[in-house]
Amino acid sequence: MNLTDTIPAISHLEAIQMLLHHGLLSGGSFALWRKPRTNTVEFILDDRQEPNRVELNLESLPAGFILHPFADQEDRKGFFIQANQYFKFDLASPIVPEELPSWVQSNLANSESTKASIEKLLRIQISRFENSTWGGSQKEEFISLVNSGLEEIGNGNLEKIVPARTKSLPLPEGFDLAKTFFELIESYPNSFVNFFHVPQLGTWMGATPEVLIETKGDFFFTMALAGTQAVKGDNPNKSAAWTQKEIEEQALVRRYIVDCFKKIRLREYEEHGPKTIQAGNLLHLRTDFKVDMKSTGFPQLGSVMLDLLHPTSAVCGMPRKEAHEFLKEKEKFDRSFFAGFIGPVNIESETSIYVNLRTANFQNDQVILFAGAGVTEDSDPEKEWEETEMKCDIIGKFIKNQSA
């Protein structure tokens, strides 16, 4: 009797377990994700043991998943997980074992033993990577950084700065990675929920709400996302009241995108917003942009705008060059992939690149959370700290729940 004959159907959680187990066991690079407002979970694996680096010409890349840190690489290349193996499944449909590719079927096993094996493999992989600059940022240290930014703004050197911090949590014994990932999918339908592992570069999980660039067929999309407040009441999107500081913070990001369009003499685009959107337990202000690449004659607009937009003023500041220099000098840690960009490229004729926010890195016996806050002349350092606490909690509360 065939093994698949004994299993009538596989739960979505079991499918995630099998994919994570397969990826961690492979020794290569892999990514698992669910795009915003979709029911499709996707997985790719590149079994090469060394990180693969590519030019940022999105239109000419094969199907895969791109990763780029916050700081530019000297040769301006990104890291790339090529889709040597690809699998997807629909969260709205049952999973029939016979429909699974053979390399997934080989992982059909008792879910409890698979869960234990995933934790063991995860701990082995993350023990090989350590960044000594990551720990928990002290409140006094972060508030001092915010005050330094306010001083630069007051002197007219900056319009906005986005300082970041880290927060460290213990990785709980018996940590269930698949369950945590599945809970993120269920909790954050409007976010890009992702997990990726690259040997020598690290292991990350997140749920980011921010599209950097997206191309679907002939259409290009991007967004200006900024301003943060906690969700309150029964209808938070309609009852939200935004301060002048938050409105201006979002307007700076929006103006930067429009300025990028002007640089390349792109005049025909749709703009919608700003509007209040919900991402987990937080609200943000968002303006959406859409361009018809065919009618405007910009077939490579995705790559052009990726180069112009990263790092955005939403994660760096304005003016971008001066803000970037300030952060390089004043921040006491390497952001690595936090506030960089990640996402699937040329998979089924779509490319979706996201700013890597609301993210966590696994290393040794710790989970390192990352968060930033947009500082303008009206900022209150204490409130900026509270904002980063809320952002860390988006992923952190799921890690803490595992220890209950």
Secondary structure, DSSP 4 states (H G I P E B T S, - for coil): --GGGG-S-B-HHHHHHHHHHHHHHHSSEEEEEE-TT--EEEEEEE--SS--EEES-GGGS-SEEEEE-SSPPTT-EEEEEE-SEEEEEETTS-B-GGGS-HHHHTT---HHHHHHHHHHHHHHHHTT---TT-SPPPHHHHHHHHHHHHHHHHTTS-SEE--EEEEEEE--TT--HHHHHHHHHHH-TTSEEEEEEETTTEEEEEEE--EEEEEETTEEEEEEEEEEEE--SSSHHHH----HHHHHHHHHHHHHHHHHHHHTT----EEEEEEEEEETTEEEEEEEEEEEHHHHT-TTHHHHHHHHHSSPTTTSEESHHHHHHHHHHH--S--TTTTSEEEEESBTTEEEEEE--SEEEEETTEEEEEEE--B-TT--HHHHHHHHHHHHHHHHHHHHHTT-
